[in-house]
Amino acid sequence: MNKDFLKKLGLKRNNAGTSTGLEAVTSRKYIQSFSPVDGQFIGSVSQTTREQYEAVIRKAEAAFLTWREIPAPKRGEIVRQYGEELRKFKDPLGQLVSYEMGKSLQEGFCEVQEMIDICDFAVGLSRQLYGLTMHSERPHHRMYEQWHPLGAVGIISAFNFPVAVWSWNAMIALVCGDVCIWKPSEKTPLCGVACQNILRKVLKNNNIPEGVSCLINGDYRVGEYLTKDARVPLLSATGSTRMGKIVGQTVAGRLGRSLLELGGNNAIIVTPSADLNIVLTGALFGAVGTCGQRCTTTRRLIVHESIFEEVKKKLAKAYTQLRIGNPLDQHNHVGPLIDQAAVSAYLSAIEQLKAQGGQFLVEGGVLEGGEYGSGCYVKPCIAEAKPDMPVVQHETFAPILYLLKYKTLDEAIAIQNGVPQGLSSAIMTTDMREAEKFLSTTGSDCGIANVNIGTSGAEIGGAFGGEKETGGGRESGSDSWKAYMRRQTNTINYSSHLPLAQGIKFDLG
């Protein structure tokens, strides 16, 4: 396989990549990255030691003192330039995302496009960090609120979106005046180094301190450096619910802030009035895109009993048209799972489902031989199941779709809401009353609720995040920027005396 994209991104066989300004420093201990596409060694990244982490923190803290003084629109200009650089490197970076993570090449390109889009959004935001004005009850007083940077923002990202989710956090944080310390997933470390290489050039060209954006690498133990560090007032972490509970409790224990984007167990409700062409497209991509390794992946299809058999038949036929193989070949729809641990979890879920009485409509299994030599390629599968089955209540990060049957819309919404997670949801209907019911207070309890589109994917203009065991955080668009800043209420007395609030009298005469 031609790997020119590695050279274009400035990647070597061994990459230090501890932090901007510290690239020459290596711990001599490396994380090795192997591609799930073909099992081949791509490169390695040095693990961050405790001593190196302390150096990173000092560099970030020093950079913050300068960065926070730069006017927000000027900070936006730096982000704009980064977006322009990403446009230049979209092809090689998209190829790296596809090769190191295993998602389809088109999805790799789309992920880089999300980075470009959030840069554009952040540039506009840099002129819109608005506060409010309030009327004071005291005469000759003015009240208003303003927003200030927090300081160092820690970002722990997951393998399934190795570059986009970091950018959702970092680009917003940067225009807010924060500095960022990023720990990419140890399963996709080269993507982090590549993004840092591109950003380093922009910072250097503008005489911006390199500590504005820092990179650390390692497993959960390096993540704990950030989690436990009171010098990091905000930690944004993306990953499993199990990980999020540990991070949330630890950060709360030091009275820090956490922004958690955790598991999803997303469902589409299919009503009798639904356009089945839309249903098939939304359910198919939602269930098998990124080989089922999205937090927004469709895992449950809740279908009305009157059309259950028809949907089942059409969906099974659609699955026969899926092409599984090398994701860098744009003719293929589905690439591999990230590693053997993910394959084991997939196989375990299949066995659990069989033991709990599930019936497979489309059988699963591991593909072997030829282009499937990495051992990470699996068959997307469909099973008829019951909502209360333990395996259905659990999120399996793999392409397994559960078909569930319902009689009334209230029952369907109860099934949709009846899981611990609360990220994304959708209803397929042409009935306005059904759509409005789904979006109402008594409808979906998820952070994202869609009508006639699937659960998978999100535009950067809207706030992204979920409820319950999904974490409750919000990233990307809308007013998510407020999570990266501290609010300050100000009162100015421009009179010649000091009236007290609520008419209190305090006479010293």
C-alpha angles and dihedrals in degrees: 000000000000107000100182088131089073092059092045089056093051094248122153134188090264117030122191095195098157096139140325106281091024102065094118090059116090131177089213086235115104141198107220118216119210122183117241086209096072105351092248125145110252104179144294138252126209116249117241115245124211090254092051090048090055089052090051092051092050091049092048093048091050092048091051091061089061100034096053090057093057110095113255095243088054089051087051089056090059090051090048090055090050089054089053091051090050089055089057093049098038095112100048094039091048089050091051091050090051095045099043097039101029102233120136117281091244090053089049091054090045091053091055089046088056088056090052091047094051089050089055091047092049092050090058091042091056088074095043108057088130129183127191135248121224133194113246121222088222120080119248093017129120124202129193141147130231137184127236132188117267100216124237116018117200117212123194111183133190130236097246094069100023097174112013100062091049089054092049087060103031101047092049092044092049096054088046088060099254127130120228135225112191129197108187121201112282086229093064106026097143091063088060094050091048093053090047092050090055094046093046090064092053093049093048094049090054098043090243117155109261091225089074087089120026133180128209126179136203145081129296091301091065088046088056089061088066096037095055098037115107088196087072104070095183128037119187111195130181120191144076124348089243091057092044094055090054093046094045094050093045095048092044089051089065091040092248127140125255130194107199127193106180141154129340132200097186127191139194118208112212114201128196091255094053122125100243094205089062090043093055094047094047096043095044097051091038092054102040105025111117084008090286093303100124123106084227095049114137105247101162129044110194107198130185112248093238093064100025097107093045093050091045092053095047093045094050089052091050091053090058088064095057115115114212120195148081104003092212087067102084091208090071123084102193130041131186134295114259098257147332093283089060090049090052091051090050093051091045091054091051091052092046091051092051091048091051093052103264119153120217118227093178113024123230131212145136119285116226140191134026114025090001092068095122089071091227099103116104137174118254106236141193127211135182108233146160121254095236097053108122093231091054091053090055127075112238111190095223140083099281116134121194119209113211128183128220139180106199133029091240089056091049092051090048090053091046091051095039098093130083093245127075113183116114134004140167143189126207109210143126091205110102092205092055091048093050092045090054092051095044131096089270093047133073116357093202130112089238123043121176136186119213095350127086131256096252124092132020137213115240093232092073127067110260123213146080148236138248112017090357086079109246097249126133127213138175118017142019110038096330087121089080090074089066096053140056120239120229126190115209131195122190122195110202096172128097095247139041115249112188126227122264089021094285114172119214108171116184093178 
